[in-house]
Amino acid sequence: MESCPNGVFYFGDENEDTVTNGSETLGFSQLLKDRAGYRFLEELGTKPRVYYLPPKDRQFPVERGYDDLPENIKERFKDIMEAKK
């Protein structure tokens, strides 16, 4: 099986505790722990085999500091930021 060319999807074996995205190989259990991995609708008792990893950086550019953004990004968020003032 080929891995994701963008490195977004990890493939592996839960029993061997290793996964890879094509450019790096990691421990499966450690990846789930570090990135707060979860299974969708696990509470239904279907024992899903796909795990989801939340994004590493959830902040939008404006939340990181509006004043330090490039002008083209500032323009995109101008209406939102000016409404806050």
Buried (B, 14 or more C-beta within 10 A) or exposed (E): EEBEEEEEEBEBEEEEEBBBBBEEEBBBEEBBEEBEBEBEEEEEEEEEEEBEBEEEEEEEBBEEEBEEBEEEEBEBBEEEBEEEE
